[in-house]
Amino acid sequence: MFLDELTPFVQELTAHPVAFLGGLASGLLRLSLSDDPVKSWLQNQGVMPTGGGSGTTWGSDRNGGPQSISID
C-alpha cells in the first residue's frame, strides 16, 4: 500500500534522474529562476525560464510595449 504511493516518485527518478534531482535540489534550497546566480547562469546557457512570478519579463522588447490599433 505504501509502495503504491511511491511508484510515481520512483518512475520519475529512474526516467530522468539528472532533471529530477536538479529540481529536487532547487526546491529544497528554495532557488528562484529569477535570482542571481541562477538567472545569469540560465542566460549564459541560452535558456529562457518560464514564469518566475517576481515581475521580471523574459520576452522580447522589440515592440516597445502596448500598441494601439484601429479596427474599421
mmCIF file of the N, C-alpha and C atoms, coordinates in Angstrom:
data_MODEL
# 
_entry.id   MODEL 
# 
loop_
_atom_site.group_PDB 
_atom_site.id 
_atom_site.type_symbol 
_atom_site.label_atom_id 
_atom_site.label_alt_id 
_atom_site.label_comp_id 
_atom_site.label_asym_id 
_atom_site.label_entity_id 
_atom_site.label_seq_id 
_atom_site.pdbx_PDB_ins_code 
_atom_site.Cartn_x 
_atom_site.Cartn_y 
_atom_site.Cartn_z 
_atom_site.occupancy 
_atom_site.B_iso_or_equiv 
_atom_site.pdbx_formal_charge 
_atom_site.auth_seq_id 
_atom_site.auth_comp_id 
_atom_site.auth_asym_id 
_atom_site.auth_atom_id 
_atom_site.pdbx_PDB_model_num 
ATOM 1   N N  . MET A 1 1  ? 0.816   -1.182 0.000   1.00 0.00 ? 1  MET A N  1 
ATOM 2   C CA . MET A 1 1  ? 0.000   0.000  0.000   1.00 0.00 ? 1  MET A CA 1 
ATOM 3   C C  . MET A 1 1  ? 0.871   1.260  0.000   1.00 0.00 ? 1  MET A C  1 
ATOM 4   N N  . PHE A 1 2  ? 1.847   1.317  0.860   1.00 0.00 ? 2  PHE A N  1 
ATOM 5   C CA . PHE A 1 2  ? 2.760   2.453  0.896   1.00 0.00 ? 2  PHE A CA 1 
ATOM 6   C C  . PHE A 1 2  ? 3.622   2.493  -0.369  1.00 0.00 ? 2  PHE A C  1 
ATOM 7   N N  . LEU A 1 3  ? 3.961   1.325  -0.895  1.00 0.00 ? 3  LEU A N  1 
ATOM 8   C CA . LEU A 1 3  ? 4.773   1.254  -2.109  1.00 0.00 ? 3  LEU A CA 1 
ATOM 9   C C  . LEU A 1 3  ? 4.023   1.775  -3.328  1.00 0.00 ? 3  LEU A C  1 
ATOM 10  N N  . ASP A 1 4  ? 2.701   1.622  -3.333  1.00 0.00 ? 4  ASP A N  1 
ATOM 11  C CA . ASP A 1 4  ? 1.897   2.141  -4.439  1.00 0.00 ? 4  ASP A CA 1 
ATOM 12  C C  . ASP A 1 4  ? 1.980   3.666  -4.524  1.00 0.00 ? 4  ASP A C  1 
ATOM 13  N N  . GLU A 1 5  ? 2.103   4.311  -3.374  1.00 0.00 ? 5  GLU A N  1 
ATOM 14  C CA . GLU A 1 5  ? 2.190   5.769  -3.360  1.00 0.00 ? 5  GLU A CA 1 
ATOM 15  C C  . GLU A 1 5  ? 3.564   6.255  -3.817  1.00 0.00 ? 5  GLU A C  1 
ATOM 16  N N  . LEU A 1 6  ? 4.592   5.445  -3.656  1.00 0.00 ? 6  LEU A N  1 
ATOM 17  C CA . LEU A 1 6  ? 5.943   5.821  -4.052  1.00 0.00 ? 6  LEU A CA 1 
ATOM 18  C C  . LEU A 1 6  ? 6.267   5.482  -5.503  1.00 0.00 ? 6  LEU A C  1 
ATOM 19  N N  . THR A 1 7  ? 5.418   4.727  -6.165  1.00 0.00 ? 7  THR A N  1 
ATOM 20  C CA . THR A 1 7  ? 5.684   4.287  -7.533  1.00 0.00 ? 7  THR A CA 1 
ATOM 21  C C  . THR A 1 7  ? 5.896   5.450  -8.503  1.00 0.00 ? 7  THR A C  1 
ATOM 22  N N  . PRO A 1 8  ? 5.032   6.501  -8.532  1.00 0.00 ? 8  PRO A N  1 
ATOM 23  C CA . PRO A 1 8  ? 5.288   7.615  -9.464  1.00 0.00 ? 8  PRO A CA 1 
ATOM 24  C C  . PRO A 1 8  ? 6.601   8.338  -9.165  1.00 0.00 ? 8  PRO A C  1 
ATOM 25  N N  . PHE A 1 9  ? 6.939   8.464  -7.902  1.00 0.00 ? 9  PHE A N  1 
ATOM 26  C CA . PHE A 1 9  ? 8.195   9.094  -7.484  1.00 0.00 ? 9  PHE A CA 1 
ATOM 27  C C  . PHE A 1 9  ? 9.386   8.325  -8.035  1.00 0.00 ? 9  PHE A C  1 
ATOM 28  N N  . VAL A 1 10 ? 9.370   7.025  -7.904  1.00 0.00 ? 10 VAL A N  1 
ATOM 29  C CA . VAL A 1 10 ? 10.476  6.179  -8.369  1.00 0.00 ? 10 VAL A CA 1 
ATOM 30  C C  . VAL A 1 10 ? 10.538  6.152  -9.893  1.00 0.00 ? 10 VAL A C  1 
ATOM 31  N N  . GLN A 1 11 ? 9.387   6.152  -10.563 1.00 0.00 ? 11 GLN A N  1 
ATOM 32  C CA . GLN A 1 11 ? 9.370   6.150  -12.027 1.00 0.00 ? 11 GLN A CA 1 
ATOM 33  C C  . GLN A 1 11 ? 9.987   7.421  -12.592 1.00 0.00 ? 11 GLN A C  1 
ATOM 34  N N  . GLU A 1 12 ? 9.654   8.578  -12.026 1.00 0.00 ? 12 GLU A N  1 
ATOM 35  C CA . GLU A 1 12 ? 10.242  9.835  -12.488 1.00 0.00 ? 12 GLU A CA 1 
ATOM 36  C C  . GLU A 1 12 ? 11.732  9.877  -12.204 1.00 0.00 ? 12 GLU A C  1 
ATOM 37  N N  . LEU A 1 13 ? 12.134  9.360  -11.057 1.00 0.00 ? 13 LEU A N  1 
ATOM 38  C CA . LEU A 1 13 ? 13.543  9.349  -10.692 1.00 0.00 ? 13 LEU A CA 1 
ATOM 39  C C  . LEU A 1 13 ? 14.354  8.491  -11.646 1.00 0.00 ? 13 LEU A C  1 
ATOM 40  N N  . THR A 1 14 ? 13.828  7.352  -12.041 1.00 0.00 ? 14 THR A N  1 
ATOM 41  C CA . THR A 1 14 ? 14.570  6.469  -12.940 1.00 0.00 ? 14 THR A CA 1 
ATOM 42  C C  . THR A 1 14 ? 14.489  6.924  -14.399 1.00 0.00 ? 14 THR A C  1 
ATOM 43  N N  . ALA A 1 15 ? 13.420  7.634  -14.789 1.00 0.00 ? 15 ALA A N  1 
ATOM 44  C CA . ALA A 1 15 ? 13.276  8.074  -16.175 1.00 0.00 ? 15 ALA A CA 1 
ATOM 45  C C  . ALA A 1 15 ? 14.211  9.249  -16.498 1.00 0.00 ? 15 ALA A C  1 
ATOM 46  N N  . HIS A 1 16 ? 14.285  10.218 -15.601 1.00 0.00 ? 16 HIS A N  1 
ATOM 47  C CA . HIS A 1 16 ? 15.097  11.428 -15.810 1.00 0.00 ? 16 HIS A CA 1 
ATOM 48  C C  . HIS A 1 16 ? 15.821  11.764 -14.516 1.00 0.00 ? 16 HIS A C  1 
ATOM 49  N N  . PRO A 1 17 ? 16.873  11.028 -14.181 1.00 0.00 ? 17 PRO A N  1 
ATOM 50  C CA . PRO A 1 17 ? 17.489  11.222 -12.863 1.00 0.00 ? 17 PRO A CA 1 
ATOM 51  C C  . PRO A 1 17 ? 18.151  12.587 -12.673 1.00 0.00 ? 17 PRO A C  1 
ATOM 52  N N  . VAL A 1 18 ? 18.817  13.122 -13.683 1.00 0.00 ? 18 VAL A N  1 
ATOM 53  C CA . VAL A 1 18 ? 19.511  14.403 -13.524 1.00 0.00 ? 18 VAL A CA 1 
ATOM 54  C C  . VAL A 1 18 ? 18.504  15.538 -13.368 1.00 0.00 ? 18 VAL A C  1 
ATOM 55  N N  . ALA A 1 19 ? 17.494  15.569 -14.221 1.00 0.00 ? 19 ALA A N  1 
ATOM 56  C CA . ALA A 1 19 ? 16.482  16.614 -14.139 1.00 0.00 ? 19 ALA A CA 1 
ATOM 57  C C  . ALA A 1 19 ? 15.699  16.514 -12.838 1.00 0.00 ? 19 ALA A C  1 
ATOM 58  N N  . PHE A 1 20 ? 15.370  15.305 -12.441 1.00 0.00 ? 20 PHE A N  1 
ATOM 59  C CA . PHE A 1 20 ? 14.611  15.111 -11.211 1.00 0.00 ? 20 PHE A CA 1 
ATOM 60  C C  . PHE A 1 20 ? 15.410  15.564 -9.997  1.00 0.00 ? 20 PHE A C  1 
ATOM 61  N N  . LEU A 1 21 ? 16.669  15.153 -9.911  1.00 0.00 ? 21 LEU A N  1 
ATOM 62  C CA . LEU A 1 21 ? 17.482  15.521 -8.758  1.00 0.00 ? 21 LEU A CA 1 
ATOM 63  C C  . LEU A 1 21 ? 17.814  17.018 -8.769  1.00 0.00 ? 21 LEU A C  1 
ATOM 64  N N  . GLY A 1 22 ? 17.969  17.598 -9.949  1.00 0.00 ? 22 GLY A N  1 
ATOM 65  C CA . GLY A 1 22 ? 18.181  19.046 -10.037 1.00 0.00 ? 22 GLY A CA 1 
ATOM 66  C C  . GLY A 1 22 ? 16.967  19.821 -9.550  1.00 0.00 ? 22 GLY A C  1 
ATOM 67  N N  . GLY A 1 23 ? 15.794  19.383 -9.948  1.00 0.00 ? 23 GLY A N  1 
ATOM 68  C CA . GLY A 1 23 ? 14.569  20.027 -9.481  1.00 0.00 ? 23 GLY A CA 1 
ATOM 69  C C  . GLY A 1 23 ? 14.350  19.831 -7.997  1.00 0.00 ? 23 GLY A C  1 
ATOM 70  N N  . LEU A 1 24 ? 14.688  18.646 -7.507  1.00 0.00 ? 24 LEU A N  1 
ATOM 71  C CA . LEU A 1 24 ? 14.559  18.371 -6.085  1.00 0.00 ? 24 LEU A CA 1 
ATOM 72  C C  . LEU A 1 24 ? 15.521  19.242 -5.276  1.00 0.00 ? 24 LEU A C  1 
ATOM 73  N N  . ALA A 1 25 ? 16.752  19.360 -5.735  1.00 0.00 ? 25 ALA A N  1 
ATOM 74  C CA . ALA A 1 25 ? 17.747  20.180 -5.028  1.00 0.00 ? 25 ALA A CA 1 
ATOM 75  C C  . ALA A 1 25 ? 17.352  21.652 -5.055  1.00 0.00 ? 25 ALA A C  1 
ATOM 76  N N  . SER A 1 26 ? 16.879  22.153 -6.203  1.00 0.00 ? 26 SER A N  1 
ATOM 77  C CA . SER A 1 26 ? 16.485  23.557 -6.263  1.00 0.00 ? 26 SER A CA 1 
ATOM 78  C C  . SER A 1 26 ? 15.259  23.827 -5.395  1.00 0.00 ? 26 SER A C  1 
ATOM 79  N N  . GLY A 1 27 ? 14.379  22.865 -5.276  1.00 0.00 ? 27 GLY A N  1 
ATOM 80  C CA . GLY A 1 27 ? 13.235  23.021 -4.392  1.00 0.00 ? 27 GLY A CA 1 
ATOM 81  C C  . GLY A 1 27 ? 13.627  23.016 -2.926  1.00 0.00 ? 27 GLY A C  1 
ATOM 82  N N  . LEU A 1 28 ? 14.539  22.126 -2.572  1.00 0.00 ? 28 LEU A N  1 
ATOM 83  C CA . LEU A 1 28 ? 14.983  22.066 -1.187  1.00 0.00 ? 28 LEU A CA 1 
ATOM 84  C C  . LEU A 1 28 ? 15.781  23.304 -0.786  1.00 0.00 ? 28 LEU A C  1 
ATOM 85  N N  . LEU A 1 29 ? 16.572  23.824 -1.730  1.00 0.00 ? 29 LEU A N  1 
ATOM 86  C CA . LEU A 1 29 ? 17.368  25.015 -1.457  1.00 0.00 ? 29 LEU A CA 1 
ATOM 87  C C  . LEU A 1 29 ? 16.597  26.314 -1.695  1.00 0.00 ? 29 LEU A C  1 
ATOM 88  N N  . ARG A 1 30 ? 15.360  26.177 -2.189  1.00 0.00 ? 30 ARG A N  1 
ATOM 89  C CA . ARG A 1 30 ? 14.474  27.306 -2.485  1.00 0.00 ? 30 ARG A CA 1 
ATOM 90  C C  . ARG A 1 30 ? 15.123  28.306 -3.433  1.00 0.00 ? 30 ARG A C  1 
ATOM 91  N N  . LEU A 1 31 ? 15.701  27.776 -4.509  1.00 0.00 ? 31 LEU A N  1 
ATOM 92  C CA . LEU A 1 31 ? 16.312  28.622 -5.527  1.00 0.00 ? 31 LEU A CA 1 
ATOM 93  C C  . LEU A 1 31 ? 15.242  29.156 -6.459  1.00 0.00 ? 31 LEU A C  1 
ATOM 94  N N  . SER A 1 32 ? 15.355  30.393 -6.826  1.00 0.00 ? 32 SER A N  1 
ATOM 95  C CA . SER A 1 32 ? 14.417  31.010 -7.746  1.00 0.00 ? 32 SER A CA 1 
ATOM 96  C C  . SER A 1 32 ? 15.107  31.227 -9.086  1.00 0.00 ? 32 SER A C  1 
ATOM 97  N N  . LEU A 1 33 ? 14.397  30.993 -10.172 1.00 0.00 ? 33 LEU A N  1 
ATOM 98  C CA . LEU A 1 33 ? 14.984  31.164 -11.502 1.00 0.00 ? 33 LEU A CA 1 
ATOM 99  C C  . LEU A 1 33 ? 15.222  32.623 -11.846 1.00 0.00 ? 33 LEU A C  1 
ATOM 100 N N  . SER A 1 34 ? 14.604  33.533 -11.108 1.00 0.00 ? 34 SER A N  1 
ATOM 101 C CA . SER A 1 34 ? 14.768  34.955 -11.405 1.00 0.00 ? 34 SER A CA 1 
ATOM 102 C C  . SER A 1 34 ? 15.816  35.627 -10.530 1.00 0.00 ? 34 SER A C  1 
ATOM 103 N N  . ASP A 1 35 ? 16.497  34.890 -9.669  1.00 0.00 ? 35 ASP A N  1 
ATOM 104 C CA . ASP A 1 35 ? 17.541  35.449 -8.810  1.00 0.00 ? 35 ASP A CA 1 
ATOM 105 C C  . ASP A 1 35 ? 18.914  35.042 -9.317  1.00 0.00 ? 35 ASP A C  1 
ATOM 106 N N  . ASP A 1 36 ? 19.887  35.920 -9.087  1.00 0.00 ? 36 ASP A N  1 
ATOM 107 C CA . ASP A 1 36 ? 21.273  35.569 -9.411  1.00 0.00 ? 36 ASP A CA 1 
ATOM 108 C C  . ASP A 1 36 ? 21.798  34.629 -8.351  1.00 0.00 ? 36 ASP A C  1 
ATOM 109 N N  . PRO A 1 37 ? 22.659  33.705 -8.638  1.00 0.00 ? 37 PRO A N  1 
ATOM 110 C CA . PRO A 1 37 ? 23.394  33.449 -9.863  1.00 0.00 ? 37 PRO A CA 1 
ATOM 111 C C  . PRO A 1 37 ? 22.655  32.530 -10.833 1.00 0.00 ? 37 PRO A C  1 
ATOM 112 N N  . VAL A 1 38 ? 21.478  32.033 -10.442 1.00 0.00 ? 38 VAL A N  1 
ATOM 113 C CA . VAL A 1 38 ? 20.740  31.120 -11.316 1.00 0.00 ? 38 VAL A CA 1 
ATOM 114 C C  . VAL A 1 38 ? 20.312  31.829 -12.591 1.00 0.00 ? 38 VAL A C  1 
ATOM 115 N N  . LYS A 1 39 ? 19.834  33.062 -12.472 1.00 0.00 ? 39 LYS A N  1 
ATOM 116 C CA . LYS A 1 39 ? 19.363  33.817 -13.628 1.00 0.00 ? 39 LYS A CA 1 
ATOM 117 C C  . LYS A 1 39 ? 20.486  34.038 -14.642 1.00 0.00 ? 39 LYS A C  1 
ATOM 118 N N  . SER A 1 40 ? 21.661  34.471 -14.164 1.00 0.00 ? 40 SER A N  1 
ATOM 119 C CA . SER A 1 40 ? 22.763  34.727 -15.089 1.00 0.00 ? 40 SER A CA 1 
ATOM 120 C C  . SER A 1 40 ? 23.290  33.437 -15.707 1.00 0.00 ? 40 SER A C  1 
ATOM 121 N N  . TRP A 1 41 ? 23.274  32.356 -14.945 1.00 0.00 ? 41 TRP A N  1 
ATOM 122 C CA . TRP A 1 41 ? 23.719  31.073 -15.486 1.00 0.00 ? 41 TRP A CA 1 
ATOM 123 C C  . TRP A 1 41 ? 22.770  30.613 -16.582 1.00 0.00 ? 41 TRP A C  1 
ATOM 124 N N  . LEU A 1 42 ? 21.455  30.757 -16.368 1.00 0.00 ? 42 LEU A N  1 
ATOM 125 C CA . LEU A 1 42 ? 20.477  30.363 -17.378 1.00 0.00 ? 42 LEU A CA 1 
ATOM 126 C C  . LEU A 1 42 ? 20.610  31.216 -18.628 1.00 0.00 ? 42 LEU A C  1 
ATOM 127 N N  . GLN A 1 43 ? 20.885  32.509 -18.465 1.00 0.00 ? 43 GLN A N  1 
ATOM 128 C CA . GLN A 1 43 ? 21.063  33.368 -19.628 1.00 0.00 ? 43 GLN A CA 1 
ATOM 129 C C  . GLN A 1 43 ? 22.306  32.969 -20.411 1.00 0.00 ? 43 GLN A C  1 
ATOM 130 N N  . ASN A 1 44 ? 23.367  32.569 -19.736 1.00 0.00 ? 44 ASN A N  1 
ATOM 131 C CA . ASN A 1 44 ? 24.575  32.118 -20.422 1.00 0.00 ? 44 ASN A CA 1 
ATOM 132 C C  . ASN A 1 44 ? 24.341  30.800 -21.157 1.00 0.00 ? 44 ASN A C  1 
ATOM 133 N N  . GLN A 1 45 ? 23.430  29.977 -20.644 1.00 0.00 ? 45 GLN A N  1 
ATOM 134 C CA . GLN A 1 45 ? 23.116  28.707 -21.281 1.00 0.00 ? 45 GLN A CA 1 
ATOM 135 C C  . GLN A 1 45 ? 22.146  28.885 -22.441 1.00 0.00 ? 45 GLN A C  1 
ATOM 136 N N  . GLY A 1 46 ? 21.515  30.043 -22.540 1.00 0.00 ? 46 GLY A N  1 
ATOM 137 C CA . GLY A 1 46 ? 20.557  30.287 -23.614 1.00 0.00 ? 46 GLY A CA 1 
ATOM 138 C C  . GLY A 1 46 ? 19.174  29.773 -23.300 1.00 0.00 ? 46 GLY A C  1 
ATOM 139 N N  . VAL A 1 47 ? 18.873  29.582 -22.031 1.00 0.00 ? 47 VAL A N  1 
ATOM 140 C CA . VAL A 1 47 ? 17.579  29.054 -21.603 1.00 0.00 ? 47 VAL A CA 1 
ATOM 141 C C  . VAL A 1 47 ? 16.712  30.218 -21.152 1.00 0.00 ? 47 VAL A C  1 
ATOM 142 N N  . MET A 1 48 ? 15.454  30.201 -21.553 1.00 0.00 ? 48 MET A N  1 
ATOM 143 C CA . MET A 1 48 ? 14.516  31.217 -21.124 1.00 0.00 ? 48 MET A CA 1 
ATOM 144 C C  . MET A 1 48 ? 13.579  30.597 -20.101 1.00 0.00 ? 48 MET A C  1 
ATOM 145 N N  . PRO A 1 49 ? 13.705  30.948 -18.818 1.00 0.00 ? 49 PRO A N  1 
ATOM 146 C CA . PRO A 1 49 ? 12.821  30.362 -17.812 1.00 0.00 ? 49 PRO A CA 1 
ATOM 147 C C  . PRO A 1 49 ? 11.381  30.799 -18.012 1.00 0.00 ? 49 PRO A C  1 
ATOM 148 N N  . THR A 1 50 ? 10.463  29.916 -17.687 1.00 0.00 ? 50 THR A N  1 
ATOM 149 C CA . THR A 1 50 ? 9.051   30.225 -17.779 1.00 0.00 ? 50 THR A CA 1 
ATOM 150 C C  . THR A 1 50 ? 8.560   30.638 -16.411 1.00 0.00 ? 50 THR A C  1 
ATOM 151 N N  . GLY A 1 51 ? 7.659   31.572 -16.383 1.00 0.00 ? 51 GLY A N  1 
ATOM 152 C CA . GLY A 1 51 ? 7.113   32.020 -15.104 1.00 0.00 ? 51 GLY A CA 1 
ATOM 153 C C  . GLY A 1 51 ? 8.082   32.921 -14.379 1.00 0.00 ? 51 GLY A C  1 
ATOM 154 N N  . GLY A 1 52 ? 8.328   32.599 -13.141 1.00 0.00 ? 52 GLY A N  1 
ATOM 155 C CA . GLY A 1 52 ? 9.205   33.411 -12.320 1.00 0.00 ? 52 GLY A CA 1 
ATOM 156 C C  . GLY A 1 52 ? 8.428   34.052 -11.202 1.00 0.00 ? 52 GLY A C  1 
ATOM 157 N N  . GLY A 1 53 ? 7.327   34.706 -11.542 1.00 0.00 ? 53 GLY A N  1 
ATOM 158 C CA . GLY A 1 53 ? 6.447   35.250 -10.546 1.00 0.00 ? 53 GLY A CA 1 
ATOM 159 C C  . GLY A 1 53 ? 6.953   36.496 -9.834  1.00 0.00 ? 53 GLY A C  1 
ATOM 160 N N  . SER A 1 54 ? 8.123   37.021 -10.144 1.00 0.00 ? 54 SER A N  1 
ATOM 161 C CA . SER A 1 54 ? 8.613   38.194 -9.423  1.00 0.00 ? 54 SER A CA 1 
ATOM 162 C C  . SER A 1 54 ? 8.509   39.457 -10.266 1.00 0.00 ? 54 SER A C  1 
ATOM 163 N N  . GLY A 1 55 ? 7.761   39.424 -11.337 1.00 0.00 ? 55 GLY A N  1 
ATOM 164 C CA . GLY A 1 55 ? 7.564   40.611 -12.144 1.00 0.00 ? 55 GLY A CA 1 
ATOM 165 C C  . GLY A 1 55 ? 8.589   40.793 -13.246 1.00 0.00 ? 55 GLY A C  1 
ATOM 166 N N  . THR A 1 56 ? 9.535   39.909 -13.387 1.00 0.00 ? 56 THR A N  1 
ATOM 167 C CA . THR A 1 56 ? 10.510  40.039 -14.456 1.00 0.00 ? 56 THR A CA 1 
ATOM 168 C C  . THR A 1 56 ? 9.920   39.501 -15.740 1.00 0.00 ? 56 THR A C  1 
ATOM 169 N N  . THR A 1 57 ? 10.185  40.207 -16.833 1.00 0.00 ? 57 THR A N  1 
ATOM 170 C CA . THR A 1 57 ? 9.699   39.750 -18.129 1.00 0.00 ? 57 THR A CA 1 
ATOM 171 C C  . THR A 1 57 ? 10.864  39.162 -18.890 1.00 0.00 ? 57 THR A C  1 
ATOM 172 N N  . TRP A 1 58 ? 10.655  38.006 -19.442 1.00 0.00 ? 58 TRP A N  1 
ATOM 173 C CA . TRP A 1 58 ? 11.696  37.316 -20.192 1.00 0.00 ? 58 TRP A CA 1 
ATOM 174 C C  . TRP A 1 58 ? 11.459  37.432 -21.686 1.00 0.00 ? 58 TRP A C  1 
ATOM 175 N N  . GLY A 1 59 ? 10.407  38.110 -22.091 1.00 0.00 ? 59 GLY A N  1 
ATOM 176 C CA . GLY A 1 59 ? 10.103  38.202 -23.507 1.00 0.00 ? 59 GLY A CA 1 
ATOM 177 C C  . GLY A 1 59 ? 10.919  39.271 -24.207 1.00 0.00 ? 59 GLY A C  1 
ATOM 178 N N  . SER A 1 60 ? 10.691  39.381 -25.476 1.00 0.00 ? 60 SER A N  1 
ATOM 179 C CA . SER A 1 60 ? 11.413  40.356 -26.287 1.00 0.00 ? 60 SER A CA 1 
ATOM 180 C C  . SER A 1 60 ? 10.762  41.723 -26.155 1.00 0.00 ? 60 SER A C  1 
ATOM 181 N N  . ASP A 1 61 ? 11.569  42.767 -26.111 1.00 0.00 ? 61 ASP A N  1 
ATOM 182 C CA . ASP A 1 61 ? 11.059  44.128 -26.020 1.00 0.00 ? 61 ASP A CA 1 
ATOM 183 C C  . ASP A 1 61 ? 11.124  44.834 -27.367 1.00 0.00 ? 61 ASP A C  1 
ATOM 184 N N  . ARG A 1 62 ? 11.022  44.119 -28.451 1.00 0.00 ? 62 ARG A N  1 
ATOM 185 C CA . ARG A 1 62 ? 11.112  44.702 -29.790 1.00 0.00 ? 62 ARG A CA 1 
ATOM 186 C C  . ARG A 1 62 ? 9.975   45.676 -30.055 1.00 0.00 ? 62 ARG A C  1 
ATOM 187 N N  . ASN A 1 63 ? 8.784   45.378 -29.543 1.00 0.00 ? 63 ASN A N  1 
ATOM 188 C CA . ASN A 1 63 ? 7.623   46.199 -29.854 1.00 0.00 ? 63 ASN A CA 1 
ATOM 189 C C  . ASN A 1 63 ? 7.545   47.450 -29.003 1.00 0.00 ? 63 ASN A C  1 
ATOM 190 N N  . GLY A 1 64 ? 8.304   47.529 -27.936 1.00 0.00 ? 64 GLY A N  1 
ATOM 191 C CA . GLY A 1 64 ? 8.307   48.718 -27.115 1.00 0.00 ? 64 GLY A CA 1 
ATOM 192 C C  . GLY A 1 64 ? 7.073   48.872 -26.248 1.00 0.00 ? 64 GLY A C  1 
ATOM 193 N N  . GLY A 1 65 ? 6.373   47.839 -25.937 1.00 0.00 ? 65 GLY A N  1 
ATOM 194 C CA . GLY A 1 65 ? 5.227   47.923 -25.036 1.00 0.00 ? 65 GLY A CA 1 
ATOM 195 C C  . GLY A 1 65 ? 3.905   47.835 -25.768 1.00 0.00 ? 65 GLY A C  1 
ATOM 196 N N  . PRO A 1 66 ? 2.835   48.248 -25.092 1.00 0.00 ? 66 PRO A N  1 
ATOM 197 C CA . PRO A 1 66 ? 1.492   48.167 -25.693 1.00 0.00 ? 66 PRO A CA 1 
ATOM 198 C C  . PRO A 1 66 ? 1.361   49.105 -26.890 1.00 0.00 ? 66 PRO A C  1 
ATOM 199 N N  . GLN A 1 67 ? 0.583   48.668 -27.841 1.00 0.00 ? 67 GLN A N  1 
ATOM 200 C CA . GLN A 1 67 ? 0.340   49.463 -29.045 1.00 0.00 ? 67 GLN A CA 1 
ATOM 201 C C  . GLN A 1 67 ? -1.145  49.605 -29.238 1.00 0.00 ? 67 GLN A C  1 
ATOM 202 N N  . SER A 1 68 ? -1.540  50.717 -29.826 1.00 0.00 ? 68 SER A N  1 
ATOM 203 C CA . SER A 1 68 ? -2.960  50.903 -30.123 1.00 0.00 ? 68 SER A CA 1 
ATOM 204 C C  . SER A 1 68 ? -3.214  50.513 -31.576 1.00 0.00 ? 68 SER A C  1 
ATOM 205 N N  . ILE A 1 69 ? -4.389  49.965 -31.812 1.00 0.00 ? 69 ILE A N  1 
ATOM 206 C CA . ILE A 1 69 ? -4.777  49.595 -33.168 1.00 0.00 ? 69 ILE A CA 1 
ATOM 207 C C  . ILE A 1 69 ? -6.151  50.181 -33.455 1.00 0.00 ? 69 ILE A C  1 
ATOM 208 N N  . SER A 1 70 ? -6.464  50.368 -34.710 1.00 0.00 ? 70 SER A N  1 
ATOM 209 C CA . SER A 1 70 ? -7.788  50.835 -35.082 1.00 0.00 ? 70 SER A CA 1 
ATOM 210 C C  . SER A 1 70 ? -8.451  49.775 -35.944 1.00 0.00 ? 70 SER A C  1 
ATOM 211 N N  . ILE A 1 71 ? -9.699  49.498 -35.633 1.00 0.00 ? 71 ILE A N  1 
ATOM 212 C CA . ILE A 1 71 ? -10.453 48.473 -36.361 1.00 0.00 ? 71 ILE A CA 1 
ATOM 213 C C  . ILE A 1 71 ? -11.565 49.189 -37.122 1.00 0.00 ? 71 ILE A C  1 
ATOM 214 N N  . ASP A 1 72 ? -11.633 48.968 -38.428 1.00 0.00 ? 72 ASP A N  1 
ATOM 215 C CA . ASP A 1 72 ? -12.648 49.602 -39.264 1.00 0.00 ? 72 ASP A CA 1 
ATOM 216 C C  . ASP A 1 72 ? -13.899 48.798 -39.307 1.00 0.00 ? 72 ASP A C  1 
# 
